[in-house]
Amino acid sequence: MRAQDSATAARTIAVTATGDSGTDHGIRAGSAPTAGIRTGDVTARSATLATDTTGPIDTTDTAGPAGAVNPTDAADATGSRPDPLPRGTLLAGLGVVAFSLTFPSTVWGLESFGPWSLVAVRSTLAALVAGAFLLVGRVPLPERRHWAGLAVVAGGVVIGFPLLTTLALQTSTTSHAAVVVGLLPLTTAAFAAVRTGRRPSRTFWFAAVSGAVVVIVFTLQQSGGAVSRGDLYLFGALLVCAAGYTEGGRLARLMPGWQVIGWALILCLPLMAAGSAVALTVEPVRLNAHGVIGLAWVAVGSTFFGLYVWYRGMAAIGIPKASQLQLAQPLLTLFWSVFLLGETLPLAAPIAAVAVLVCIAVTQRAKS
């Protein structure tokens, strides 16, 4: 009896153990019904877990290179995904704030460096910062099909815009140079419509054109409206920057924004490093606090951080809508000019600010 009881107990323990494991191994102990129930429970629980943890799939990231992530955050464990619109608007807005400090910082930088030296050194420093991030993150090289777009970004926002605006600021005030920023949102939206094939609504275009007109009239009225060589530099900067913004915004949907500007900077590093060596020997250098701070900001703040959050914001809310946030940039630049450079704030600034903010609100709500 003891031997039979022991054998029965052993079989009971085996059936219980294998049944709790939730596998089909319980069939071997003659407990097929129990094992089947356990297996079904696990299957149901697995299906429920998969439903709970799988968020909506973003197909915009499937064409990206290995290791690329979508500009918006991944879904969390509950399957919820934050609305990209407020976050994208915030990121693009931070980019606008960073860009609004570019002209005053460039004026400070010109106290210590010549125009060619300032542009070459700022790009070299920004490329070194970007390269450090890329190395630490072990980011693989972009796919071959992305290099042409990165070259457009490099030529537009790394070389073209900084060089042309720096040359313009030698003879133009910061308020006059803000004219190019007043036209930039409209030009970027036009470039994006041609490049991506997306056609914003009539309401969007009406608000965008209205905002551009307000900014142009305001800035030209304050600067006297005279056309000079500096204006030609500014108009050239407008075109190349709009192209760089559009292409960068498109690439930021395929790879993180900081990688877009990072690889564009790395692409320019050999040229900018050689340019720095030549320009620093030709142009005089008179270091002071303003010059060093101005150089540091245009290199790290405007060129790297500003473009990083800007491209990420454009990827989230779209190039046309993000571009219209820049309608506020000339007014922010005027504020920094008063605060940092001691310029007098025009009385028309509050009126223009309200009008521009209304136009921005319309473009953000319009179908794009």
C-alpha positions as YAML, in Angstrom:
chain: A
units: angstrom
residues:
- id: 1
  name: MET
  ca: [0.00, 0.00, 0.00]
- id: 2
  name: ARG
  ca: [2.78, 2.40, 0.84]
- id: 3
  name: ALA
  ca: [4.41, 1.75, -2.53]
- id: 4
  name: GLN
  ca: [1.12, 2.32, -4.36]
- id: 5
  name: ASP
  ca: [0.42, 5.49, -2.39]
- id: 6
  name: SER
  ca: [3.90, 6.76, -3.16]
- id: 7
  name: ALA
  ca: [3.45, 6.10, -6.88]
- id: 8
  name: THR
  ca: [0.04, 7.84, -6.87]
- id: 9
  name: ALA
  ca: [1.48, 10.84, -5.04]
- id: 10
  name: ALA
  ca: [4.38, 11.06, -7.48]
- id: 11
  name: ARG
  ca: [1.99, 11.06, -10.45]
- id: 12
  name: THR
  ca: [-0.13, 13.72, -8.77]
- id: 13
  name: ILE
  ca: [2.88, 15.94, -8.15]
- id: 14
  name: ALA
  ca: [4.07, 15.48, -11.76]
- id: 15
  name: VAL
  ca: [0.64, 16.37, -13.19]
- id: 16
  name: THR
  ca: [0.34, 19.43, -10.96]
- id: 17
  name: ALA
  ca: [3.82, 20.69, -11.78]
- id: 18
  name: THR
  ca: [3.46, 20.25, -15.50]
- id: 19
  name: GLY
  ca: [-0.04, 21.74, -15.52]
- id: 20
  name: ASP
  ca: [1.10, 24.90, -13.72]
- id: 21
  name: SER
  ca: [3.85, 25.44, -16.24]
- id: 22
  name: GLY
  ca: [1.24, 26.15, -18.89]
- id: 23
  name: THR
  ca: [2.84, 23.87, -21.52]
- id: 24
  name: ASP
  ca: [1.73, 20.74, -23.31]
- id: 25
  name: HIS
  ca: [4.17, 18.61, -21.34]
- id: 26
  name: GLY
  ca: [1.32, 17.68, -18.97]
- id: 27
  name: ILE
  ca: [-0.02, 15.34, -21.67]
- id: 28
  name: ARG
  ca: [2.75, 12.90, -20.85]
- id: 29
  name: ALA
  ca: [1.37, 12.48, -17.31]
- id: 30
  name: GLY
  ca: [-2.12, 11.78, -18.54]
- id: 31
  name: SER
  ca: [-3.39, 15.26, -17.74]
- id: 32
  name: ALA
  ca: [-4.32, 16.43, -21.23]
- id: 33
  name: PRO
  ca: [-7.47, 18.33, -20.13]
- id: 34
  name: THR
  ca: [-5.60, 20.25, -17.45]
- id: 35
  name: ALA
  ca: [-2.68, 21.01, -19.77]
- id: 36
  name: GLY
  ca: [-5.09, 22.16, -22.48]
- id: 37
  name: ILE
  ca: [-6.78, 24.57, -20.12]
- id: 38
  name: ARG
  ca: [-3.42, 25.92, -18.99]
- id: 39
  name: THR
  ca: [-2.26, 26.35, -22.58]
- id: 40
  name: GLY
  ca: [-5.46, 28.18, -23.51]
- id: 41
  name: ASP
  ca: [-5.08, 30.48, -20.53]
- id: 42
  name: VAL
  ca: [-1.54, 31.35, -21.52]
- id: 43
  name: THR
  ca: [-2.60, 31.89, -25.13]
- id: 44
  name: ALA
  ca: [-5.41, 34.20, -24.04]
- id: 45
  name: ARG
  ca: [-3.13, 36.07, -21.68]
- id: 46
  name: SER
  ca: [-0.54, 36.42, -24.46]
- id: 47
  name: ALA
  ca: [-3.13, 37.78, -26.85]
- id: 48
  name: THR
  ca: [-4.34, 40.26, -24.24]
- id: 49
  name: LEU
  ca: [-0.79, 41.34, -23.44]
- id: 50
  name: ALA
  ca: [-0.01, 41.82, -27.12]
- id: 51
  name: THR
  ca: [-3.11, 43.98, -27.50]
- id: 52
  name: ASP
  ca: [-2.22, 46.04, -24.43]
- id: 53
  name: THR
  ca: [1.38, 46.70, -25.34]
- id: 54
  name: THR
  ca: [1.17, 47.24, -29.08]
- id: 55
  name: GLY
  ca: [0.48, 50.83, -30.02]
- id: 56
  name: PRO
  ca: [-0.38, 52.23, -33.45]
- id: 57
  name: ILE
  ca: [2.28, 51.63, -36.06]
- id: 58
  name: ASP
  ca: [3.96, 54.65, -37.61]
- id: 59
  name: THR
  ca: [4.75, 53.84, -41.22]
- id: 60
  name: THR
  ca: [6.78, 56.97, -41.74]
- id: 61
  name: ASP
  ca: [9.73, 55.36, -40.03]
- id: 62
  name: THR
  ca: [9.84, 52.11, -41.96]
- id: 63
  name: ALA
  ca: [11.98, 53.54, -44.70]
- id: 64
  name: GLY
  ca: [14.60, 54.89, -42.35]
- id: 65
  name: PRO
  ca: [18.08, 53.51, -41.81]
- id: 66
  name: ALA
  ca: [18.93, 50.98, -39.16]
- id: 67
  name: GLY
  ca: [18.73, 52.43, -35.69]
- id: 68
  name: ALA
  ca: [16.52, 55.36, -36.77]
- id: 69
  name: VAL
  ca: [13.63, 56.30, -34.53]
- id: 70
  name: ASN
  ca: [10.44, 58.14, -35.22]
- id: 71
  name: PRO
  ca: [10.45, 61.82, -34.21]
- id: 72
  name: THR
  ca: [7.50, 61.20, -31.90]
- id: 73
  name: ASP
  ca: [7.92, 59.07, -28.81]
- id: 74
  name: ALA
  ca: [7.18, 55.36, -28.99]
- id: 75
  name: ALA
  ca: [3.99, 54.05, -27.43]
- id: 76
  name: ASP
  ca: [4.22, 53.27, -23.75]
- id: 77
  name: ALA
  ca: [3.32, 50.00, -22.02]
- id: 78
  name: THR
  ca: [-0.40, 50.88, -21.93]
- id: 79
  name: GLY
  ca: [-0.56, 51.40, -25.67]
- id: 80
  name: SER
  ca: [-1.12, 55.17, -25.42]
- id: 81
  name: ARG
  ca: [0.76, 57.53, -27.67]
- id: 82
  name: PRO
  ca: [1.06, 61.24, -26.88]
- id: 83
  name: ASP
  ca: [-0.50, 63.61, -29.39]
- id: 84
  name: PRO
  ca: [2.40, 64.80, -31.57]
- id: 85
  name: LEU
  ca: [0.88, 68.22, -32.31]
- id: 86
  name: PRO
  ca: [1.54, 70.03, -28.99]
- id: 87
  name: ARG
  ca: [4.96, 68.41, -28.59]
- id: 88
  name: GLY
  ca: [5.92, 69.17, -32.19]
- id: 89
  name: THR
  ca: [4.77, 72.76, -31.85]
- id: 90
  name: LEU
  ca: [6.80, 73.14, -28.65]
- id: 91
  name: LEU
  ca: [9.94, 71.74, -30.27]
- id: 92
  name: ALA
  ca: [9.58, 73.94, -33.35]
- id: 93
  name: GLY
  ca: [8.91, 76.92, -31.08]
- id: 94
  name: LEU
  ca: [12.13, 76.25, -29.17]
- id: 95
  name: GLY
  ca: [13.92, 76.25, -32.51]
- id: 96
  name: VAL
  ca: [12.44, 79.66, -33.33]
- id: 97
  name: VAL
  ca: [13.62, 81.05, -29.98]
- id: 98
  name: ALA
  ca: [17.12, 79.70, -30.62]
- id: 99
  name: PHE
  ca: [17.15, 81.16, -34.13]
- id: 100
  name: SER
  ca: [15.94, 84.55, -32.88]
- id: 101
  name: LEU
  ca: [19.22, 84.91, -30.98]
- id: 102
  name: THR
  ca: [21.32, 84.24, -34.07]
- id: 103
  name: PHE
  ca: [21.52, 87.80, -35.42]
- id: 104
  name: PRO
  ca: [22.36, 89.48, -32.07]
- id: 105
  name: SER
  ca: [24.90, 86.71, -31.37]
- id: 106
  name: THR
  ca: [26.43, 87.18, -34.81]
- id: 107
  name: VAL
  ca: [26.81, 90.91, -34.15]
- id: 108
  name: TRP
  ca: [28.61, 90.02, -30.92]
- id: 109
  name: GLY
  ca: [30.78, 87.48, -32.72]
- id: 110
  name: LEU
  ca: [31.82, 90.07, -35.31]
- id: 111
  name: GLU
  ca: [33.40, 92.07, -32.48]
- id: 112
  name: SER
  ca: [36.11, 89.39, -32.25]
- id: 113
  name: PHE
  ca: [36.15, 87.67, -35.65]
- id: 114
  name: GLY
  ca: [35.93, 88.53, -39.31]
- id: 115
  name: PRO
  ca: [32.85, 87.32, -41.23]
- id: 116
  name: TRP
  ca: [34.60, 84.40, -42.92]
- id: 117
  name: SER
  ca: [36.33, 83.33, -39.73]
- id: 118
  name: LEU
  ca: [33.10, 83.48, -37.74]
- id: 119
  name: VAL
  ca: [31.19, 81.30, -40.21]
- id: 120
  name: ALA
  ca: [33.98, 78.74, -40.62]
- id: 121
  name: VAL
  ca: [34.75, 78.45, -36.90]
- id: 122
  name: ARG
  ca: [31.08, 78.21, -35.86]
- id: 123
  name: SER
  ca: [30.46, 75.39, -38.33]
- id: 124
  name: THR
  ca: [33.64, 73.58, -37.26]
- id: 125
  name: LEU
  ca: [32.73, 73.76, -33.57]
- id: 126
  name: ALA
  ca: [29.16, 72.65, -34.26]
- id: 127
  name: ALA
  ca: [30.46, 69.71, -36.33]
- id: 128
  name: LEU
  ca: [32.74, 68.61, -33.49]
- id: 129
  name: VAL
  ca: [29.82, 68.66, -31.05]
- id: 130
  name: ALA
  ca: [27.64, 66.73, -33.49]
- id: 131
  name: GLY
  ca: [30.42, 64.24, -34.19]
- id: 132
  name: ALA
  ca: [30.81, 63.54, -30.47]
- id: 133
  name: PHE
  ca: [27.09, 62.76, -30.18]
- id: 134
  name: LEU
  ca: [27.19, 60.52, -33.23]
- id: 135
  name: LEU
  ca: [30.20, 58.60, -31.89]
- id: 136
  name: VAL
  ca: [28.77, 58.16, -28.40]
- id: 137
  name: GLY
  ca: [25.48, 56.98, -29.87]
- id: 138
  name: ARG
  ca: [27.29, 54.66, -32.32]
- id: 139
  name: VAL
  ca: [25.03, 55.94, -35.07]
- id: 140
  name: PRO
  ca: [25.53, 54.12, -38.39]
- id: 141
  name: LEU
  ca: [26.16, 56.04, -41.59]
- id: 142
  name: PRO
  ca: [23.01, 57.21, -43.38]
- id: 143
  name: GLU
  ca: [21.84, 55.27, -46.39]
- id: 144
  name: ARG
  ca: [23.26, 56.36, -49.73]
- id: 145
  name: ARG
  ca: [19.91, 57.71, -50.87]
- id: 146
  name: HIS
  ca: [19.91, 60.27, -48.04]
- id: 147
  name: TRP
  ca: [23.27, 61.91, -48.78]
- id: 148
  name: ALA
  ca: [21.91, 64.17, -51.54]
- id: 149
  name: GLY
  ca: [19.32, 65.57, -49.14]
- id: 150
  name: LEU
  ca: [21.97, 66.02, -46.45]
- id: 151
  name: ALA
  ca: [24.08, 67.96, -48.95]
- id: 152
  name: VAL
  ca: [21.16, 70.35, -49.51]
- id: 153
  name: VAL
  ca: [20.82, 70.82, -45.74]
- id: 154
  name: ALA
  ca: [24.56, 71.42, -45.43]
- id: 155
  name: GLY
  ca: [24.66, 73.93, -48.27]
- id: 156
  name: GLY
  ca: [21.57, 75.77, -47.07]
- id: 157
  name: VAL
  ca: [21.66, 75.98, -43.28]
- id: 158
  name: VAL
  ca: [25.28, 75.12, -42.41]
- id: 159
  name: ILE
  ca: [27.12, 77.21, -45.01]
- id: 160
  name: GLY
  ca: [24.80, 79.37, -47.12]
- id: 161
  name: PHE
  ca: [22.54, 81.04, -44.58]
- id: 162
  name: PRO
  ca: [25.20, 81.73, -41.93]
- id: 163
  name: LEU
  ca: [27.66, 83.12, -44.49]
- id: 164
  name: LEU
  ca: [25.20, 85.36, -46.35]
- id: 165
  name: THR
  ca: [23.57, 86.75, -43.21]
- id: 166
  name: THR
  ca: [26.94, 87.39, -41.58]
- id: 167
  name: LEU
  ca: [28.07, 89.35, -44.64]
- id: 168
  name: ALA
  ca: [24.77, 91.26, -44.57]
- id: 169
  name: LEU
  ca: [25.13, 92.15, -40.87]
- id: 170
  name: GLN
  ca: [28.36, 93.98, -41.60]
- id: 171
  name: THR
  ca: [26.29, 96.79, -43.14]
- id: 172
  name: SER
  ca: [22.72, 96.06, -41.96]
- id: 173
  name: THR
  ca: [21.20, 96.33, -38.51]
- id: 174
  name: THR
  ca: [19.58, 93.34, -36.86]
- id: 175
  name: SER
  ca: [16.10, 94.83, -37.36]
- id: 176
  name: HIS
  ca: [16.73, 95.27, -41.08]
- id: 177
  name: ALA
  ca: [18.15, 91.74, -41.36]
- id: 178
  name: ALA
  ca: [14.92, 90.45, -39.82]
- id: 179
  name: VAL
  ca: [13.30, 91.08, -43.22]
- id: 180
  name: VAL
  ca: [14.68, 87.76, -44.45]
- id: 181
  name: VAL
  ca: [13.13, 85.98, -41.50]
- id: 182
  name: GLY
  ca: [9.79, 87.62, -42.25]
- id: 183
  name: LEU
  ca: [9.84, 86.11, -45.73]
- id: 184
  name: LEU
  ca: [11.32, 82.76, -44.71]
- id: 185
  name: PRO
  ca: [8.11, 81.04, -43.46]
- id: 186
  name: LEU
  ca: [6.25, 81.75, -46.69]
- id: 187
  name: THR
  ca: [9.21, 80.70, -48.83]
- id: 188
  name: THR
  ca: [9.69, 77.49, -46.83]
- id: 189
  name: ALA
  ca: [6.01, 76.60, -47.21]
- id: 190
  name: ALA
  ca: [6.29, 77.17, -50.97]
- id: 191
  name: PHE
  ca: [9.41, 75.00, -51.21]
- id: 192
  name: ALA
  ca: [7.69, 72.28, -49.18]
- id: 193
  name: ALA
  ca: [4.62, 72.34, -51.44]
- id: 194
  name: VAL
  ca: [6.83, 71.80, -54.49]
- id: 195
  name: ARG
  ca: [9.13, 69.23, -52.85]
- id: 196
  name: THR
  ca: [6.56, 67.08, -51.04]
- id: 197
  name: GLY
  ca: [3.53, 67.58, -53.29]
- id: 198
  name: ARG
  ca: [1.33, 68.59, -50.35]
- id: 199
  name: ARG
  ca: [-0.96, 71.54, -51.01]
- id: 200
  name: PRO
  ca: [-2.04, 73.52, -47.94]
- id: 201
  name: SER
  ca: [-5.51, 75.03, -47.92]
- id: 202
  name: ARG
  ca: [-6.39, 78.52, -49.14]
- id: 203
  name: THR
  ca: [-6.95, 79.60, -45.55]
- id: 204
  name: PHE
  ca: [-3.40, 78.53, -44.72]
- id: 205
  name: TRP
  ca: [-1.93, 80.47, -47.63]
- id: 206
  name: PHE
  ca: [-4.01, 83.56, -46.88]
- id: 207
  name: ALA
  ca: [-2.86, 83.61, -43.26]
- id: 208
  name: ALA
  ca: [0.75, 82.87, -44.23]
- id: 209
  name: VAL
  ca: [0.87, 85.65, -46.82]
- id: 210
  name: SER
  ca: [-0.85, 88.06, -44.41]
- id: 211
  name: GLY
  ca: [1.68, 87.32, -41.70]
- id: 212
  name: ALA
  ca: [4.57, 87.78, -44.12]
- id: 213
  name: VAL
  ca: [3.14, 91.12, -45.29]
- id: 214
  name: VAL
  ca: [2.79, 92.33, -41.70]
- id: 215
  name: VAL
  ca: [6.39, 91.43, -40.89]
- id: 216
  name: ILE
  ca: [7.79, 92.87, -44.12]
- id: 217
  name: VAL
  ca: [5.90, 96.16, -43.77]
- id: 218
  name: PHE
  ca: [6.93, 96.45, -40.14]
- id: 219
  name: THR
  ca: [10.62, 95.74, -40.66]
- id: 220
  name: LEU
  ca: [10.94, 97.78, -43.86]
- id: 221
  name: GLN
  ca: [9.20, 100.73, -42.24]
- id: 222
  name: GLN
  ca: [11.67, 100.61, -39.38]
- id: 223
  name: SER
  ca: [14.70, 100.32, -41.66]
- id: 224
  name: GLY
  ca: [13.63, 102.90, -44.24]
- id: 225
  name: GLY
  ca: [13.06, 100.37, -47.03]
- id: 226
  name: ALA
  ca: [16.35, 101.05, -48.81]
- id: 227
  name: VAL
  ca: [17.73, 98.28, -51.01]
- id: 228
  name: SER
  ca: [21.44, 97.66, -50.60]
- id: 229
  name: ARG
  ca: [24.06, 94.99, -51.17]
- id: 230
  name: GLY
  ca: [23.16, 93.64, -47.76]
- id: 231
  name: ASP
  ca: [19.60, 93.07, -48.99]
- id: 232
  name: LEU
  ca: [20.93, 90.94, -51.85]
- id: 233
  name: TYR
  ca: [22.81, 88.82, -49.33]
- id: 234
  name: LEU
  ca: [19.62, 88.48, -47.30]
- id: 235
  name: PHE
  ca: [17.49, 87.43, -50.27]
- id: 236
  name: GLY
  ca: [20.08, 84.84, -51.24]
- id: 237
  name: ALA
  ca: [20.11, 83.56, -47.65]
- id: 238
  name: LEU
  ca: [16.33, 83.33, -47.78]
- id: 239
  name: LEU
  ca: [16.35, 80.97, -50.77]
- id: 240
  name: VAL
  ca: [19.10, 78.61, -49.62]
- id: 241
  name: CYS
  ca: [17.74, 78.42, -46.07]
- id: 242
  name: ALA
  ca: [14.21, 77.60, -47.24]
- id: 243
  name: ALA
  ca: [15.61, 74.77, -49.36]
- id: 244
  name: GLY
  ca: [17.66, 73.48, -46.41]
- id: 245
  name: TYR
  ca: [14.70, 73.65, -44.03]
- id: 246
  name: THR
  ca: [12.44, 71.79, -46.45]
- id: 247
  name: GLU
  ca: [14.90, 69.01, -47.14]
- id: 248
  name: GLY
  ca: [15.85, 68.71, -43.49]
- id: 249
  name: GLY
  ca: [12.21, 68.48, -42.45]
- id: 250
  name: ARG
  ca: [11.67, 65.68, -44.96]
- id: 251
  name: LEU
  ca: [14.72, 63.75, -43.73]
- id: 252
  name: ALA
  ca: [13.67, 64.22, -40.10]
- id: 253
  name: ARG
  ca: [10.72, 61.91, -40.81]
- id: 254
  name: LEU
  ca: [13.21, 59.16, -41.70]
- id: 255
  name: MET
  ca: [15.87, 59.70, -39.02]
- id: 256
  name: PRO
  ca: [16.11, 61.70, -35.76]
- id: 257
  name: GLY
  ca: [16.45, 65.45, -36.24]
- id: 258
  name: TRP
  ca: [19.78, 65.63, -34.42]
- id: 259
  name: GLN
  ca: [21.19, 63.08, -36.85]
- id: 260
  name: VAL
  ca: [20.01, 65.14, -39.82]
- id: 261
  name: ILE
  ca: [21.89, 68.24, -38.73]
- id: 262
  name: GLY
  ca: [24.71, 66.12, -37.28]
- id: 263
  name: TRP
  ca: [25.52, 64.40, -40.57]
- id: 264
  name: ALA
  ca: [25.08, 67.66, -42.50]
- id: 265
  name: LEU
  ca: [27.68, 69.27, -40.22]
- id: 266
  name: ILE
  ca: [30.04, 66.32, -40.57]
- id: 267
  name: LEU
  ca: [29.67, 66.58, -44.34]
- id: 268
  name: CYS
  ca: [30.93, 70.18, -44.14]
- id: 269
  name: LEU
  ca: [33.66, 69.56, -41.55]
- id: 270
  name: PRO
  ca: [36.65, 69.13, -43.92]
- id: 271
  name: LEU
  ca: [35.77, 72.31, -45.83]
- id: 272
  name: MET
  ca: [34.99, 74.34, -42.71]
- id: 273
  name: ALA
  ca: [38.12, 73.17, -40.86]
- id: 274
  name: ALA
  ca: [40.31, 74.20, -43.80]
- id: 275
  name: GLY
  ca: [38.39, 77.47, -44.09]
- id: 276
  name: SER
  ca: [38.94, 78.19, -40.39]
- id: 277
  name: ALA
  ca: [42.69, 77.69, -40.71]
- id: 278
  name: VAL
  ca: [42.90, 80.06, -43.67]
- id: 279
  name: ALA
  ca: [40.45, 82.72, -42.44]
- id: 280
  name: LEU
  ca: [41.97, 82.98, -38.97]
- id: 281
  name: THR
  ca: [45.37, 83.77, -40.50]
- id: 282
  name: VAL
  ca: [43.96, 86.39, -42.87]
- id: 283
  name: GLU
  ca: [41.34, 88.17, -40.78]
- id: 284
  name: PRO
  ca: [42.27, 89.83, -37.48]
- id: 285
  name: VAL
  ca: [41.07, 88.26, -34.23]
- id: 286
  name: ARG
  ca: [40.25, 90.49, -31.24]
- id: 287
  name: LEU
  ca: [38.91, 88.28, -28.50]
- id: 288
  name: ASN
  ca: [36.51, 89.68, -25.93]
- id: 289
  name: ALA
  ca: [33.61, 88.35, -23.87]
- id: 290
  name: HIS
  ca: [30.94, 89.32, -26.38]
- id: 291
  name: GLY
  ca: [32.82, 87.72, -29.24]
- id: 292
  name: VAL
  ca: [33.34, 84.42, -27.45]
- id: 293
  name: ILE
  ca: [29.74, 84.22, -26.21]
- id: 294
  name: GLY
  ca: [28.40, 85.11, -29.65]
- id: 295
  name: LEU
  ca: [30.55, 82.44, -31.30]
- id: 296
  name: ALA
  ca: [29.52, 79.81, -28.74]
- id: 297
  name: TRP
  ca: [25.83, 80.49, -29.22]
- id: 298
  name: VAL
  ca: [25.77, 80.51, -33.03]
- id: 299
  name: ALA
  ca: [27.83, 77.30, -33.02]
- id: 300
  name: VAL
  ca: [26.03, 75.25, -30.36]
- id: 301
  name: GLY
  ca: [22.76, 77.08, -29.72]
- id: 302
  name: SER
  ca: [21.65, 78.07, -33.22]
- id: 303
  name: THR
  ca: [23.44, 75.61, -35.47]
- id: 304
  name: PHE
  ca: [23.17, 72.40, -33.44]
- id: 305
  name: PHE
  ca: [20.48, 72.64, -30.76]
- id: 306
  name: GLY
  ca: [18.22, 75.00, -32.70]
- id: 307
  name: LEU
  ca: [18.23, 72.91, -35.86]
- id: 308
  name: TYR
  ca: [17.80, 69.69, -33.86]
- id: 309
  name: VAL
  ca: [14.55, 70.76, -32.18]
- id: 310
  name: TRP
  ca: [13.43, 72.58, -35.34]
- id: 311
  name: TYR
  ca: [13.71, 69.53, -37.59]
- id: 312
  name: ARG
  ca: [12.12, 67.30, -34.98]
- id: 313
  name: GLY
  ca: [9.21, 69.72, -34.64]
- id: 314
  name: MET
  ca: [8.76, 69.90, -38.43]
- id: 315
  name: ALA
  ca: [8.67, 66.12, -38.63]
- id: 316
  name: ALA
  ca: [5.87, 66.04, -36.03]
- id: 317
  name: ILE
  ca: [3.53, 68.80, -37.24]
- id: 318
  name: GLY
  ca: [4.55, 69.18, -40.88]
- id: 319
  name: ILE
  ca: [6.83, 71.61, -42.69]
- id: 320
  name: PRO
  ca: [4.16, 74.19, -43.65]
- id: 321
  name: LYS
  ca: [2.77, 74.61, -40.13]
- id: 322
  name: ALA
  ca: [6.18, 74.63, -38.48]
- id: 323
  name: SER
  ca: [7.47, 77.21, -40.94]
- id: 324
  name: GLN
  ca: [4.74, 79.67, -39.96]
- id: 325
  name: LEU
  ca: [5.92, 79.68, -36.36]
- id: 326
  name: GLN
  ca: [8.92, 81.61, -37.65]
- id: 327
  name: LEU
  ca: [6.68, 84.60, -38.25]
- id: 328
  name: ALA
  ca: [7.37, 85.40, -34.60]
- id: 329
  name: GLN
  ca: [11.15, 85.26, -35.09]
- id: 330
  name: PRO
  ca: [11.69, 88.87, -36.28]
- id: 331
  name: LEU
  ca: [9.81, 90.22, -33.28]
- id: 332
  name: LEU
  ca: [11.80, 88.02, -30.92]
- id: 333
  name: THR
  ca: [14.99, 89.19, -32.63]
- id: 334
  name: LEU
  ca: [13.96, 92.79, -32.02]
- id: 335
  name: PHE
  ca: [13.43, 92.01, -28.35]
- id: 336
  name: TRP
  ca: [16.90, 90.47, -28.06]
- id: 337
  name: SER
  ca: [18.35, 93.41, -29.97]
- id: 338
  name: VAL
  ca: [16.93, 95.78, -27.35]
- id: 339
  name: PHE
  ca: [17.92, 93.57, -24.42]
- id: 340
  name: LEU
  ca: [21.40, 92.57, -25.63]
- id: 341
  name: LEU
  ca: [22.45, 95.30, -28.05]
- id: 342
  name: GLY
  ca: [20.71, 98.31, -26.51]
- id: 343
  name: GLU
  ca: [18.67, 99.17, -29.59]
- id: 344
  name: THR
  ca: [15.44, 101.14, -29.16]
- id: 345
  name: LEU
  ca: [12.20, 99.13, -29.34]
- id: 346
  name: PRO
  ca: [9.87, 100.54, -32.06]
- id: 347
  name: LEU
  ca: [6.42, 101.64, -30.89]
- id: 348
  name: ALA
  ca: [4.79, 99.60, -33.67]
- id: 349
  name: ALA
  ca: [6.24, 96.34, -32.31]
- id: 350
  name: PRO
  ca: [3.30, 95.42, -30.01]
- id: 351
  name: ILE
  ca: [0.79, 95.96, -32.81]
- id: 352
  name: ALA
  ca: [2.82, 93.88, -35.22]
- id: 353
  name: ALA
  ca: [3.27, 91.20, -32.57]
- id: 354
  name: VAL
  ca: [-0.50, 90.81, -32.07]
- id: 355
  name: ALA
  ca: [-1.13, 90.67, -35.83]
- id: 356
  name: VAL
  ca: [1.58, 88.05, -36.35]
- id: 357
  name: LEU
  ca: [0.31, 85.90, -33.48]
- id: 358
  name: VAL
  ca: [-3.18, 85.93, -35.00]
- id: 359
  name: CYS
  ca: [-1.75, 84.78, -38.34]
- id: 360
  name: ILE
  ca: [0.20, 82.02, -36.59]
- id: 361
  name: ALA
  ca: [-2.95, 80.81, -34.82]
- id: 362
  name: VAL
  ca: [-4.82, 80.63, -38.15]
- id: 363
  name: THR
  ca: [-2.04, 78.69, -39.89]
- id: 364
  name: GLN
  ca: [-1.86, 76.18, -37.05]
- id: 365
  name: ARG
  ca: [-5.58, 75.47, -37.30]
- id: 366
  name: ALA
  ca: [-5.81, 75.50, -41.10]
- id: 367
  name: LYS
  ca: [-5.63, 72.28, -43.08]
- id: 368
  name: SER
  ca: [-2.11, 71.69, -44.37]
...
